[in-house]
């Protein structure tokens, strides 16, 4: 990273950057019982903060600025039950609000110039960059300190399978898969307004591509694009690293794991806290179980598994290091990267929800909105819960 660069990347929506469709518990009655105005969320454990200015919704984008959580858009359409096939699409919203998790206070944000649904985002310095899933060749930029929006022309379309990440103090937009054809990846320079195509990587055709910033290099993780992936052998994670100064790639060893992201930088290593694994099944089994997550040192190429879990029935994992954390979804346990120990997260009060926004705000885990089951249907809620580690 160049001097002065500060990057905070959204970790929302079950590992998919910038959206939110996770399952989380919520106190059902809380939707009708607002909390005390401005109640802080600093004590360890779960706390419900004051209801904010946003109407009930699901799948909002949540971004952490280092001081506030920004919530943008989402859908207020009647929610589709999990695993159901619904003909209607989401009704995108344009409003937004910011929450200070230390005090529980909210403030409204300027409306976006376009409705926001299925959006990815990263915060870099005083700007939030948003990638839309539309044919328009642009990025949206929200200027946090000015509470204003701008449209940034771009050499790609958000509908072209692109993903958004941060490379130090610069946003990078990359093709998530070559299944519909290959295309360049682009780096944006905020100081000049110029887009630059990244040099071609050494891994070749791929799918499930994921970029992450190590603090020094832009790291690429992917799966090789082959006929019938995972048939007979697993599609293990490949890796390469790009030095943005020299524009030179170096090939890294393959990782004996199945997911390509997300990653939490911890010193010189990266931690992917996704739990579980696969063995290929009874037909065409792989002879062993390969985990989804793991720990990786890009300087040495060394990989190691996550520490053993403290129990058997654990669905979701997160990771934290100091005042930074990664919560791909609602987490039952959180890995303390400094000690290598898992911390149990108590169940959030109430029943389960669908479509909540889950993200890290420093070390805290924030859960906003979603839908709760009421009889045979789902009802949208607008409540916010914050879990603070000990």
C-alpha positions in Angstrom: 0.0 0.0 0.0 1.2 3.5 -0.8 1.8 5.8 2.2 -1.4 7.2 3.7 -3.6 4.6 2.0 -6.4 3.2 4.2 -8.8 0.6 3.0 -11.9 -1.0 4.6 -13.7 -3.6 2.6 -17.3 -4.6 3.2 -17.9 -8.1 4.6 -21.5 -8.7 4.1 -23.8 -11.4 2.7 -22.4 -14.8 3.4 -19.1 -14.1 1.7 -20.4 -12.4 -1.3 -18.9 -8.9 -1.3 -21.4 -6.2 -0.6 -24.8 -7.9 -0.6 -26.7 -9.6 2.2 -28.9 -12.7 2.1 -27.8 -14.5 5.3 -29.9 -16.3 7.8 -29.8 -14.7 11.3 -32.0 -14.8 14.4 -33.8 -11.7 15.5 -36.1 -10.8 18.3 -39.5 -10.8 16.5 -41.2 -8.5 19.0 -38.4 -6.0 18.6 -39.8 -4.8 15.3 -42.6 -3.2 17.3 -40.6 -2.2 20.3 -38.0 0.5 19.5 -34.9 0.6 21.7 -33.8 3.7 23.7 -32.6 6.5 21.4 -28.8 6.5 21.1 -28.2 3.5 23.3 -24.5 2.5 22.9 -23.4 -1.0 21.9 -20.1 -1.2 23.6 -20.8 -3.8 26.3 -19.8 -7.4 25.3 -22.6 -9.6 24.0 -25.7 -8.8 21.9 -27.5 -5.5 22.1 -30.3 -4.1 20.1 -29.7 -0.5 19.1 -32.3 2.2 18.5 -34.5 1.8 15.4 -33.0 3.9 12.6 -34.6 6.0 9.9 -34.8 3.2 7.3 -38.0 1.3 6.7 -38.0 -2.5 7.0 -36.1 -4.2 4.2 -33.8 -7.0 3.3 -30.5 -7.4 1.3 -29.3 -3.8 2.0 -25.6 -3.1 1.3 -23.6 -2.5 4.5 -20.1 -0.9 4.5 -17.8 0.0 7.4 -16.0 3.3 7.2 -13.9 2.9 10.4 -16.3 5.0 12.4 -19.8 4.4 11.0 -21.7 1.6 9.2 -23.3 2.9 6.0 -26.5 1.1 4.8 -27.6 1.6 1.2 -30.7 0.4 -0.6 -32.0 -3.1 -0.5 -35.6 -4.3 -1.2 -38.9 -3.7 0.5 -40.8 -6.1 -1.8 -42.7 -8.9 -0.1 -39.8 -11.3 0.7 -39.5 -14.7 -1.0 -39.2 -17.6 1.4 -35.8 -19.4 1.6 -35.4 -22.2 -1.1 -38.6 -21.0 -2.8 -38.9 -20.0 -6.5 -40.5 -16.6 -6.8 -41.2 -15.0 -10.1 -40.9 -11.4 -8.9 -37.6 -9.7 -8.6 -36.5 -7.3 -5.8 -37.8 -3.8 -5.6 -34.7 -1.7 -5.2 -34.5 1.2 -2.8 -32.4 4.4 -3.1 -32.2 5.7 0.5 -29.5 5.2 3.1 -28.5 5.8 6.6 -25.3 5.7 8.8 -25.0 4.1 12.2 -22.3 4.8 14.8 -22.1 1.5 16.6 -20.3 3.0 19.6 -23.2 5.2 20.5 -26.2 3.7 18.6 -26.9 7.0 16.9 -28.2 7.1 13.3 -28.2 9.8 10.6 -29.8 9.9 7.2 -27.7 9.8 4.0 -28.4 11.5 0.7 -30.4 9.2 -1.6 -28.5 7.4 -4.3 -29.1 8.6 -7.9 -30.2 5.1 -8.8 -32.0 2.3 -6.9 -29.5 -0.1 -5.2 -30.0 -3.9 -5.3 -27.5 -6.6 -5.9 -24.7 -4.0 -5.2 -21.1 -4.5 -4.2 -19.1 -1.9 -2.4 -15.8 -1.0 -0.8 -14.8 2.0 1.4 -11.4 3.6 0.5 -10.5 6.7 2.5 -13.4 9.1 2.5 -15.2 7.5 -0.5 -17.5 4.4 -0.9 -17.3 2.8 -4.4 -20.4 0.9 -5.5 -20.6 -1.5 -8.4 -24.1 -2.0 -9.8 -25.3 -5.2 -11.6 -26.6 -3.2 -14.5 -25.4 -2.7 -18.2 -24.3 0.9 -17.4 -20.6 1.4 -17.7 -19.9 3.2 -14.5 -19.2 3.0 -10.8 -21.1 5.0 -8.2 -19.1 7.0 -5.7 -20.5 8.2 -2.4 -18.4 10.9 -0.9 -18.7 10.2 2.9 -17.5 13.6 4.2 -19.7 15.6 1.7 -22.8 13.3 1.8 -23.0 13.4 -2.0 -23.0 11.0 -4.9 -21.1 11.0 -8.2 -21.1 8.7 -11.3 -17.7 7.5 -12.5 -17.4 6.4 -16.1 -15.8 3.0 -16.4 -14.5 0.7 -19.3 -16.7 -2.2 -18.2 -20.4 -3.1 -17.5 -21.6 -4.1 -14.1 -23.7 -6.8 -15.8 -20.6 -8.4 -17.2 -19.8 -10.7 -14.3 -17.5 -8.2 -12.6 -16.6 -8.1 -9.0 -15.3 -5.2 -6.8 -12.4 -5.2 -4.4 -9.8 -2.9 -2.9 -6.1 -2.9 -3.8 -4.6 -0.8 -1.0 -5.9 2.7 -1.6 -7.4 2.0 -5.1 -10.5 0.1 -6.2 -10.0 -2.9 -8.6 -12.8 -4.4 -10.7 -12.2 -7.9 -12.0 -14.0 -10.6 -13.9 -15.3 -13.3 -11.5 -15.4 -16.1 -14.1 -14.2 -16.8 -17.6 -17.2 -19.1 -18.2 -18.8 -16.5 -20.5 -15.4 -15.4 -22.0 -12.4 -13.7 -20.6 -12.0 -9.9 -20.1 -9.5 -7.6 -18.6 -9.3 -6.6 -14.9 -9.1 -2.9 -14.1 -7.5 -0.7 -11.5 -8.7 2.8 -10.8 -6.5 5.7 -9.7 -8.6 8.1 -7.7 -6.0 10.9 -7.9 -6.0 11.0 -11.8 -9.4 9.4 -12.6 -7.7 6.9 -14.9 -8.5 3.2 -15.4 -5.6 0.8 -16.1 -6.0 -2.8 -17.3 -4.0 -5.2 -15.0 -1.4 -7.4 -16.7 -2.7 -10.9 -17.6 -2.4 -13.3 -14.7 -0.4 -16.6 -14.9 -3.3 -18.8 -13.9 -5.3 -18.9 -17.1 -9.0 -19.6 -17.5 -10.8 -19.7 -14.2 -14.0 -19.5 -12.2 -14.8 -18.4 -8.7 -12.1 -15.7 -9.0 -11.5 -13.6 -5.9 -9.0 -10.8 -5.3 -7.7 -9.7 -1.9 -5.1 -7.2 -0.6 -2.3 -8.6 1.6 -1.0 -5.1 2.6 1.8 -5.3 -0.1 0.4 -7.3 -3.0 -2.8 -7.9 -4.8 -3.6 -11.6 -4.3 -5.6 -13.7 -6.8 -7.4 -16.9 -5.8 -9.4 -19.0 -8.3 -10.4 -22.4 -9.5 -9.2 -23.8 -12.9 -11.9 -23.8 -15.5 -12.2 -27.4 -16.7 -15.0 -29.7 -17.9 -17.0 -31.1 -15.0 -15.1 -29.4 -12.2 -14.9 -31.5 -9.0 -15.6 -34.7 -10.9 -13.0 -37.3 -9.8 -10.8 -34.7 -8.1 -11.5 -31.5 -6.2 -11.2 -28.0 -7.7 -8.5 -26.7 -5.3 -7.8 -23.1 -4.9 -5.0 -21.7 -7.1 -3.1 -18.5 -6.1 -0.9 -15.8 -7.6 0.3 -12.4 -6.4 0.7 -9.1 -8.3 3.2 -6.3 -7.4 1.3 -3.2 -8.5 4.6 -1.2 -8.6 6.4 -3.6 -11.0 3.2 -5.0 -12.5 4.8 -8.4 -12.2 2.9 -11.6 -11.2 4.4 -14.5 -9.2 2.8 -17.9 -9.1 2.0 -19.2 -5.6 1.4 -22.9 -4.5 -2.1 -24.3 -4.8 -4.0 -24.3 -1.5 -5.6 -27.6 -0.4 -8.9 -25.9 0.3 -12.2 -25.4 -1.7 -13.1 -21.7 -1.3 -11.4 -18.8 -2.9 -12.5 -16.1 -0.4 -13.3 -14.1 1.6 -10.0 -13.3 3.5 -9.1 -11.3 6.5 -5.5 -9.9 6.5 -3.8 -10.6 9.8 -0.2 -9.3 9.8 1.5 -11.0 6.9 -1.1 -13.9 6.7 -4.6 -14.2 5.5 -7.4 -16.1 7.2 -10.5 -17.6 5.5 -12.9 -18.6 8.3 -15.4 -20.6 6.2 -16.2 -23.8 8.0 -16.9 -27.4 6.8 -15.6 -29.2 3.8 -16.4 -31.9 1.1 -15.0 -35.3 0.2 -16.5 -35.7 -3.3 -19.3 -38.0 -2.2 -19.7 -41.7 -2.6 -19.4 -41.7 -6.4 -16.0 -40.3 -7.5 -14.9 -39.5 -4.0 -11.7 -37.7 -3.4 -10.3 -40.0 -0.8 -10.3 -37.3 1.9 -12.2 -34.3 3.1 -10.9 -30.9 1.9 -11.9 -27.8 4.0 -13.5 -24.7 2.6 -11.4 -22.3 4.8 -7.8 -22.1 6.0 -4.8 -19.8 6.7 -2.3 -18.7 4.1 1.0 -16.9 4.2 1.6 -15.4 0.7 5.2 -14.6 1.5 6.2 -18.2 2.0 3.3 -20.0 0.2 2.6 -21.9 3.5 -1.0 -23.0 4.1 -2.5 -24.4 7.3 -5.9 -25.5 8.4 -8.1 -23.6 10.8 -7.8 -24.6 14.4 -10.1 -27.4 15.6 -13.6 -26.2 16.4 -14.9 -26.3 20.0 -17.9 -28.4 19.1 -19.6 -30.4 16.3 -22.8 -28.5 15.5 -21.3 -25.2 14.4 -22.6 -23.7 11.1 -20.9 -20.3 10.6 -17.5 -19.0 11.4 -15.8 -15.5 11.5 -12.4 -14.2 12.3 -11.0 -11.2 14.1 -7.6 -9.6 14.8 -7.5 -6.6 17.1 -10.0 -4.0 15.9 -10.6 -5.8 12.5 -12.9 -8.7 11.7 -14.5 -10.7 9.0 -18.1 -12.0 9.3 -19.1 -13.7 6.0 -22.5 -14.3 7.7 -24.0 -14.7 11.1 -21.2 -16.5 13.0 -21.6 -19.1 15.7 -17.8 -18.9 16.5 -15.2 -16.4 15.9 -11.5 -17.2 15.5 -9.2 -14.9 17.5 -6.2 -14.8 15.1 -3.9 -13.6 17.8 -4.4 -16.6 20.1 -5.7 -19.2 17.6 -8.7 -19.9 19.8 -12.4 -19.9 18.8 -14.8 -17.7 20.8 -18.4 -18.9 21.0 -21.0 -16.3 19.9 -24.3 -16.6 21.9 -27.4 -17.0 19.9 -29.0 -13.6 19.0 -32.3 -13.3 20.8 -35.4 -14.6 19.0 -36.3 -16.6 15.9 -34.4 -16.8 12.6 -34.6 -14.3 9.7 -33.8 -14.3 6.0 -32.0 -11.6 4.0 -30.3 -9.8 6.9 -27.3 -7.7 6.2 -24.3 -9.0 8.3 -21.0 -7.2 8.4 -18.0 -6.4 10.6 -17.8 -2.9 12.2 -14.3 -3.1 13.6 -14.4 -6.2 15.8 -18.2 -5.9 16.2 -20.7 -7.9 14.2 -23.7 -5.9 13.0 -27.0 -7.5 11.8 -29.6 -5.3 10.1 -33.0 -5.9 8.7 -34.2 -9.0 6.9 -37.5 -10.9 7.1 -39.0 -13.0 9.9 -41.6 -15.7 9.5 -45.1 -14.9 10.5 -47.3 -17.9 10.0 -46.9 -19.1 6.4 -45.3 -15.9 5.1 -42.4 -13.7 5.8 -42.5 -10.1 7.1 -39.8 -7.5 6.7 -38.2 -5.9 9.7 -35.8 -3.0 10.2 -34.2 -3.8 13.5 -30.4 -3.7 14.2 -28.4 -5.9 16.5 -24.8 -5.6 17.4 -22.5 -8.3 18.9 -19.4 -7.0 20.7 -16.7 -9.5 21.6 -15.2 -9.7 25.0 
